[in-house]
Amino acid sequence: MIELTREQREAVARHGEAPPRALDPDTHTTYVLIREKVYARLKALLADEQGDQFARVLYPHVMEVFGREGWDDPAMDIYNDLDPRRHS
């Protein structure tokens, strides 16, 4: 973990709620400094969004494979009765 210098802490304080930016002079890469709680919330939101998008894209393909493997067979319906979510 990088510890902020006094000068950097003062710069963060001057920005108030707006996240300060930091420039790496060697690579010319700009970074945005945000509070850890904000980062955690953003990370969770993006993970959920990407997970949902991933599921929407893959679902039809997964169901096609399941169908080819015999999961569409009416004899497999017995497994639906074993699903505890259907009995609530």
C-alpha positions as CSV (number, residue, x, y, z in Angstrom):
1,M,0.0,0.0,0.0
2,I,1.2,3.5,-0.8
3,E,1.0,6.0,2.0
4,L,0.1,9.6,1.1
5,T,2.6,12.3,1.9
6,R,1.4,15.4,3.8
7,E,1.3,17.3,0.5
8,Q,-0.8,14.6,-1.1
9,R,-3.2,14.5,1.8
10,E,-3.7,18.2,1.5
11,A,-4.3,17.9,-2.2
12,V,-7.0,15.2,-1.6
13,A,-8.6,17.5,1.1
14,R,-8.7,20.4,-1.4
15,H,-10.6,18.3,-3.9
16,G,-13.4,17.7,-1.5
17,E,-15.7,15.0,-2.9
18,A,-14.3,15.1,-6.4
19,P,-11.6,12.5,-6.7
20,P,-8.1,13.9,-7.3
21,R,-6.0,12.7,-10.3
22,A,-2.4,11.7,-10.1
23,L,0.0,11.6,-13.0
24,D,2.9,9.2,-13.4
25,P,5.5,11.5,-15.1
26,D,7.5,8.5,-16.4
27,T,4.6,6.8,-18.2
28,H,2.2,9.7,-18.5
29,T,-0.5,7.5,-17.1
30,T,-3.2,9.3,-15.1
31,Y,-4.8,7.7,-12.1
32,V,-7.9,8.6,-10.2
33,L,-7.8,8.4,-6.4
34,I,-11.1,7.3,-4.9
35,R,-12.0,6.1,-1.4
36,E,-11.9,2.4,-0.8
37,K,-15.7,2.2,0.0
38,V,-16.5,3.9,-3.4
39,Y,-14.1,1.5,-5.2
40,A,-15.8,-1.5,-3.5
41,R,-19.3,-0.3,-4.6
42,L,-18.1,0.3,-8.2
43,K,-16.4,-3.1,-8.3
44,A,-19.6,-4.8,-7.1
45,L,-21.8,-3.0,-9.6
46,L,-19.5,-3.8,-12.5
47,A,-19.2,-7.4,-11.4
48,D,-23.0,-7.7,-11.3
49,E,-23.5,-6.0,-14.6
50,Q,-20.8,-8.1,-16.3
51,G,-22.2,-11.3,-14.7
52,D,-25.7,-10.5,-15.9
53,Q,-24.5,-9.7,-19.4
54,F,-22.4,-12.9,-19.4
55,A,-25.4,-15.0,-18.4
56,R,-27.6,-13.4,-21.0
57,V,-25.1,-14.2,-23.8
58,L,-24.3,-17.7,-22.6
59,Y,-27.8,-18.9,-21.5
60,P,-29.1,-19.9,-25.0
61,H,-25.9,-21.8,-25.8
62,V,-25.9,-23.6,-22.5
63,M,-29.6,-24.6,-23.0
64,E,-28.8,-25.9,-26.5
65,V,-26.0,-28.1,-25.1
66,F,-28.3,-29.3,-22.3
67,G,-31.0,-30.2,-24.8
68,R,-28.5,-32.2,-26.9
69,E,-27.4,-34.0,-23.8
70,G,-31.0,-35.2,-23.0
71,W,-32.1,-32.6,-20.5
72,D,-35.2,-31.9,-22.6
73,D,-36.3,-35.5,-22.1
74,P,-39.6,-35.6,-20.1
75,A,-38.0,-38.2,-17.9
76,M,-35.7,-35.5,-16.6
77,D,-38.7,-33.5,-15.2
78,I,-38.4,-35.4,-12.0
79,Y,-35.4,-33.2,-11.1
80,N,-37.6,-30.1,-11.2
81,D,-39.6,-31.7,-8.3
82,L,-36.3,-31.9,-6.3
83,D,-35.6,-28.2,-6.6
84,P,-36.1,-26.7,-3.1
85,R,-36.8,-23.3,-4.7
86,R,-40.0,-24.6,-6.2
87,H,-41.4,-25.6,-2.9
88,S,-41.3,-22.3,-1.1
